[in-house]
């Protein structure tokens, strides 16, 4: 994946070609953000001296900054022994969290908390440790959104969506385009990032994207954008340049700035750089308030709290003021990027340091009379263990878009809310698809029912907890046979509701009682999803879904072998039965080794093992077009048996395994297994 601004979603753009010859040592490559070259150099360096703590740390961090978290974890695990700086513990913990190793991540967040440079950093690390424990106990909670990829993604980078007039979407991409004269980035060898527009057809289906802002000088990379409310002015991110030459800082790193252009007589003209662009730091990711009176953007200008902070700048009669930092209520020692202001000026943004699921997560801070509230994580499935950023939501809060690299490259996703909201006015009931965070109650009551998401039956014995973020007060009930709950609440406050039930995934959401609209209760129908992790046996009756990973517990390999043992094909046979039952299903067979042997050898060995499993299924009659395979070596161990850790053969065998990830499924499936749990 192409490097983002300090790992946070937007590219670190190309260096001038003449600088390449100057980079000789891995340190020079690393200092100049040429991480791929640094990786190759540090690998050779640590082969000579595997106790060089700084080299091990930089190697791990170079992988981290390229969003290669599996490799980063591997090298941080080695670096932590010889490199004692607190930042190494923090990055190791964050990487473990991104790789869903919650228990181990908790351990290292706590170790970082002991050595953190400030009390605030220590407190945040302890909060992250608590969150890791919650994830370890309950797994990823089920939240209130449905998420799908848009139909205009490519195999390259697509991210940074924003709304434009007539339901069009502007976004950023380095995709191949019909213009054969498209310039290439001489450093990366790939296309420059450009702005594109995609429009809906008569059936509201988005058609082939086209380049946007072609009238404006697009010699360099362009990035995320926003518009004034009349769509006559655009603000967009771009490489800073002067006289057609890219501006670099003292370390020869290219910088980003915010530029504007005006729409006049059907054309974009009058490109201008904003006055707070600077040739010593980056300014990027603009968003405007609903009345265009102020802008929020991201920058690493001096005087901030961390790497990238969020800043606000006011516009008075069209004159831009002086940027001000949003303060430590929003900004952290980490990085805050890709802000977005909705129609009520609530602030969405991404951070890699607030409590979250790993990588960049998206957060929401409610607009208050003075500034914004403390931010809330908006939850999964919008957030994931990877980088999630660049969220926008429409004026009715019914749908939105965001960017994520959860599948490797940056892609754009759309989301819609899953809740059914019933608004009671007297004796009348109407069902509307609304956002409860924007339509709170003045009659100081929140009520609803808990149901099974698949079967829609009422759920008894569900625990519903309401927490006031103003006072910390908690209220809790256990639902009866009617699945109902009803809580008194206070006006002008933010709340969190958490719903749990044995063998179901937790559901958590937030709402606010500021600016109430309705005078009667809002009844929330809360759908809970059965926790399929309780089912360990691979059977044709099990619940399956696209994106699910089926672990084949009963397919093992002898040490240093890739042929499948004759006593270990039962799960492959069950997988065969599932593939026969669901003829549309496609997937990847992924094999893993234990930690013994070299990294390269284990990659080859696991690749052969995955291929062996695939060939077994093909020989039984499964179409080869439905299967792919990949070996992951020792990069995804299931236990602590890494290099240098003494383990017995049973523990090592746990890591020698094959998994099947369902990559496509176009069928409606309802499981019949363990019906008494599901209903």
Secondary structure as UniProt FT lines:
FT   HELIX           5..7
FT   HELIX           17..22
FT   HELIX           26..31
FT   TURN            32..33
FT   HELIX           35..48
FT   TURN            50..51
FT   HELIX           53..65
FT   TURN            66..67
FT   HELIX           69..82
FT   HELIX           86..98
FT   TURN            99..100
FT   HELIX           102..115
FT   HELIX           119..138
FT   STRAND          145..149
FT   TURN            151..152
FT   STRAND          158..163
FT   HELIX           165..167
FT   STRAND          169..173
FT   TURN            180..181
FT   TURN            186..188
FT   STRAND          194..198
FT   TURN            202..203
FT   STRAND          210..211
FT   TURN            214..215
FT   STRAND          222..227
FT   TURN            229..230
FT   STRAND          233..239
FT   STRAND          241..242
FT   TURN            243..244
FT   STRAND          245..246
FT   TURN            250..251
FT   STRAND          256..264
FT   TURN            265..266
FT   STRAND          267..273
FT   TURN            275..276
FT   TURN            279..280
FT   STRAND          283..288
FT   TURN            290..291
FT   STRAND          294..299
FT   TURN            302..303
FT   STRAND          309..316
FT   TURN            317..318
FT   STRAND          319..320
FT   STRAND          324..325
FT   TURN            328..330
FT   STRAND          336..341
FT   TURN            343..344
FT   STRAND          347..351
FT   STRAND          361..365
FT   STRAND          376..377
FT   TURN            380..382
FT   STRAND          388..393
FT   TURN            395..396
FT   STRAND          399..404
FT   TURN            406..407
FT   STRAND          411..417
FT   STRAND          420..425
FT   TURN            426..427
FT   STRAND          428..432
FT   HELIX           436..438
FT   STRAND          445..452
FT   TURN            453..455
FT   STRAND          463..468
FT   TURN            469..471
FT   STRAND          474..478
FT   TURN            481..482
FT   STRAND          484..488
FT   STRAND          494..500
FT   TURN            502..503
FT   STRAND          507..512
FT   STRAND          522..528
FT   HELIX           532..534
FT   TURN            540..541
FT   TURN            546..547
FT   STRAND          549..552
FT   TURN            553..554
FT   TURN            559..560
FT   TURN            566..567
FT   HELIX           570..581
FT   TURN            583..584
FT   STRAND          586..592
FT   HELIX           599..619
FT   TURN            620..621
FT   HELIX           624..626
FT   STRAND          627..631
FT   TURN            633..636
FT   TURN            643..644
FT   HELIX           649..655
FT   STRAND          657..664
FT   TURN            673..674
FT   HELIX           675..678
//
